[in-house]
C-alpha cells in the first residue's frame, strides 16, 4: 500500500505561491504516472487541499476515481474552523493516520 502524506498545501520552503504551484504540478505528475496511490492523508495546512477554494480538487477527484481514499485531519479542520468547507474525502483521525502509516509499504511525504 502507498500512502501519500501531505502536511502542507505547499511544496518546499520559500515563496508560498511558488510552493503551491510546485505541489499542484507534483500531484498532476503523480496522477499522470499511473502510480497506484491507495490513501492520501492531509494534515495541518494540507487540509487546504481538500476544502472549498482548493485548486487541486479536480486532481483529487481523479485519484478517487482510481480508488484512492482521501482523509483530512478532523482536529486540523476544527482548529482552522474549516470543517464545513471539506469537499472531498472523509474526516480522518490521528489513529487512522498511525494505522495507515505503520502498515504502508511506502509513505510519500512532500516537504
N, C-alpha and C positions, 0 to 999 in steps of 0.2 A: 504494500500500500504506500502511496506517495501523498504526503501531507504538505500543503503549501501554507506556511505560517506568515501572515502579514501583520506586523506590529506597527505599521506606519502607512500613511497614504502617500508617501514619497519614497524614492529610491536614492540613497546616498545623503551625504551632508552637503551643505551649500545652499544655493538658491532654491527656495521652496517650489517655485514654478517649474524650474528645470527638473527637480526631483519628481514632481507629479507627471511630467511628460515622459521621463525615463521609466517610471513604473508602468504607465499605460503602454508604452512601447514593449516593455518586458512581458506584460500579460498578453499582449497581442501576439508576440512571437512565440510565447509558450503555448498559446492556443493553436497557432499555425503549425507548431511542431508535432501536433497529434500525440503528445505525451499524455498518458492517462493520469490525470490528477484525480485522486479519489476524494480528497477532502481539502477545503480551504477554511482556515480559521483566521478571523480578523479581530485584532485586539488593539487597545489604546487608540491612536489616531487612525489606525487601519479600519476602524468602523466607518469612516467617511467613504469608504469604497462601496459599501452596501446600502447606503441610505440615499434619500432624496437629494438630488443635486450632484451625485457621483457621475463622472464622465467615463466610468468603466463598467457601468451596469450591463451594457449590451455584451461586453466580453464575458462577464459572469453568467449571463443568460445562456450563452453558447456553451460554457463549461457545464452548466446544469443540464442542458440538452444531451450532453455526453455522459451524464450520470454522476457528475461531481456534486458532492454535498457541500453546502456553504453554511458556516455558522459564524455569528457575530457575538462577541462578548456582551452578555447581559449587564454585567457590572459596569462595563465601559459605556454602554448605551445610556444607562441610568445616570452615570457620573456627568456625562456631557449633555444630558437632557434631550436625547435623540431617539429614545425607544420607539416613539410613534412614527419616526421617519424611516424605519427599516423597510426596504423594498424587495429584498431578495434573501432567500435562505431562511434560516431559523435563528432563534436566540440561543446562544450556547452558554456553557458554564466552564469554570476552570477545571472541574472534574472531567468534563468531556475532553478538554484540551490535553490534560495529562494522559488520559487513557489512549487517545489517538496518537499523541506524540510518542508515547512509550511503546506502542505496538507497530508504528510505522516502519517500513523498510527503509524509507528515505524521507527526511524532512528538508524542505526547501525553505530557507528563510532569506528574505530580501532585506538588505540594510540600505 
